[in-house]
Amino acid sequence: MPKYIIEREIPGAGQLTGNELQQISQKSSCVLQDMGPQIQWLESFITAEKVYCIYIAPNKAAIRTHAERGGFPANAIAEITTIIDPTTGE
């Protein structure tokens, strides 16, 4: 199944409180549960103005559906083609 990175433009994302992040996470998880096991959220990275999420999904349409149902932006969705890390150079 393809893996995607999603860029979500959320002004002030880096200032969200722990409680706000918990609520967002719960909403996302509820939508994912309703959509079934074909789409999975792996992790997210929060910067000052954006959130970058890693998902496994059958296609970009599933990610857009999740975003629409959850009320989340999905400003850019890109399929991850290769993953490298420091061990790649060994």
C-alpha positions as CSV (number, residue, x, y, z in Angstrom):
1,M,0.0,0.0,0.0
2,P,1.4,3.5,-0.9
3,K,2.7,5.8,1.8
4,Y,2.0,9.6,1.6
5,I,3.1,12.8,3.2
6,I,0.5,15.4,3.6
7,E,1.2,19.1,4.1
8,R,-1.5,20.9,6.2
9,E,-1.2,24.7,6.4
10,I,-2.5,25.5,9.9
11,P,-1.6,29.0,11.0
12,G,-0.2,28.9,14.5
13,A,0.1,25.1,14.5
14,G,3.2,25.3,16.6
15,Q,1.3,27.1,19.3
16,L,-1.5,24.5,19.6
17,T,-1.9,23.3,23.2
18,G,-1.6,19.6,24.3
19,N,-5.4,19.6,24.8
20,E,-6.0,21.0,21.3
21,L,-3.6,18.4,19.7
22,Q,-5.4,15.7,21.6
23,Q,-8.8,16.8,20.3
24,I,-7.4,17.0,16.7
25,S,-5.9,13.5,17.1
26,Q,-9.2,12.1,18.4
27,K,-11.2,13.6,15.6
28,S,-8.7,12.2,13.0
29,S,-8.8,8.7,14.6
30,C,-12.6,8.7,14.7
31,V,-12.8,9.5,11.0
32,L,-10.2,6.9,10.2
33,Q,-12.1,4.3,12.2
34,D,-15.2,5.0,10.2
35,M,-13.3,4.8,6.9
36,G,-11.9,1.3,7.7
37,P,-8.4,-0.2,7.8
38,Q,-7.4,0.7,4.3
39,I,-6.2,4.1,5.5
40,Q,-3.8,4.5,8.5
41,W,-2.2,7.5,10.2
42,L,1.4,6.8,11.1
43,E,2.7,10.0,12.6
44,S,2.7,13.8,12.3
45,F,5.3,16.6,12.6
46,I,4.3,20.0,13.7
47,T,6.1,23.2,12.7
48,A,5.3,26.8,13.4
49,E,2.6,27.1,10.6
50,K,2.2,23.6,9.2
51,V,1.6,20.0,10.1
52,Y,3.2,17.2,8.1
53,C,1.4,13.8,8.3
54,I,2.5,10.4,7.2
55,Y,-0.3,8.1,6.1
56,I,-0.7,4.7,4.4
57,A,-3.6,4.8,2.0
58,P,-4.7,3.2,-1.2
59,N,-4.7,6.5,-3.0
60,K,-4.8,10.3,-2.7
61,A,-8.6,10.3,-2.9
62,A,-8.8,8.4,0.4
63,I,-6.6,11.1,2.1
64,R,-8.7,13.9,0.6
65,T,-11.9,12.1,1.9
66,H,-10.3,11.9,5.4
67,A,-9.4,15.5,5.3
68,E,-12.9,16.6,4.2
69,R,-14.7,14.5,6.8
70,G,-12.4,15.6,9.6
71,G,-12.4,19.3,8.6
72,F,-8.6,19.2,8.1
73,P,-6.7,21.0,5.4
74,A,-4.7,18.9,2.9
75,N,-2.8,21.5,1.0
76,A,-0.4,19.1,-0.6
77,I,-0.4,15.3,-0.8
78,A,2.7,13.5,-2.2
79,E,3.3,9.8,-2.5
80,I,6.6,8.7,-0.8
81,T,8.6,6.8,-3.4
82,T,11.7,6.0,-1.4
83,I,12.8,6.3,2.2
84,I,16.4,6.8,3.1
85,D,18.2,7.2,6.4
86,P,21.9,7.3,7.6
87,T,22.2,3.5,7.1
88,T,21.5,4.1,3.3
89,G,25.1,5.4,3.0
90,E,26.7,2.4,4.6
